[in-house]
């Protein structure tokens, strides 16, 4: 895992927004969602999409599971993703084998090989930031933006297998 700092541009190919590069938006989201349980519902989507759009910041061994989690989210919705995520946390908390239970994700395509497929049609630098918040116009709008970023992420990765 590398941080990509000082490279002079965002790894995903996005143009910086008012907050800066995607990493600045990512950190702003993580900070804001800690105090906002409704916003936190999209935490798994945020983390998976960010790391798949910026794989140099990720651990390679987790990217396949993150790609499958985004597919699950797009296929079955946020509540289904939250149930799977809660299952993973509970499983690991009770001293089971470390790592992910991949059974809930088995029906989804594995991460294609070949490196990052960016640029992506939607990403973090495109998020609004007003009045000190990433959620200036409510949770439904924020959820639609996260879904758009997830769709763009999965769509781009799938081009590697086309």
C-alpha positions, 0 to 999 in steps of 0.5 A: 500500500502506498499513499500516492502523495506528491504525485501531482495528480489524483490516481483516479484521474479526477480534477481536484474540487473545492476541497482538493483531491479525492483523498481530501473528500474521503477524509472529510466524509470519514470525519463527518460520518463519525458524528452522523449515524444516518450518513454512516450507513454508506460507510462501506460504500464509501470505503470500497469505492474510494479504495477501488478508485485509488488502489495504490492506497489499498491492500490488494488482498481486500480489493476483490471483496470490496469489488464484490461488496459494491456489486451486492450493494448495486444489486440488492441495495443498502439494507442488504449491504448493511446486513452482510457487513454486520454479519462480517463484523459479528463473525469476526467479533466472536473469534471465528476465523479471521477474514471475510465470509465470502459466501454472501458474495459468491454470486458476484464477479471477481475483481478483474486483473489489470490495474486501475481502469480510471478515470471514472465517470463519477468520483469523490472530487465531484461531491458538493461541499457547502456549509461545512458538510458533504451532505448539504442537501440531505441524505437521499441526495447523498445516497444517490451520489454514493450510488453513482460513484459505486456504479461508476467504479464497478462499471470501469472495473468491468471494462477490464474484462470486456 
